[in-house]
Amino acid sequence: TPHVAGAIGFLYSVGSARFNELSKADPAKAALEVKSILMSSIDALDSLRDKTVSGGRLNLKKAAEAISRY
């Protein structure tokens, strides 16, 4: 969805130096790391279980904190 695509762009812009190096050296692996960070930083909601892939809503603050510590 559009908000997730925007979140991904934002995460690339706030990534740590180590993440930035990874994204240049191995873009496919960096993309998988971003996906992993997004999926692990969601806010799980019972109302979204079995309705979304993650079972929760995007939490960009958690994701940004995680990628800045990468």
Secondary structure, DSSP 8 states (H G I E B T S, - for coil): -HHHHHHHHHHHHH--HHHHHHHHH-HHHHHHHHHHHHHHT-EE-GGGTTTSSSSEE--HHHHHHHHHT-
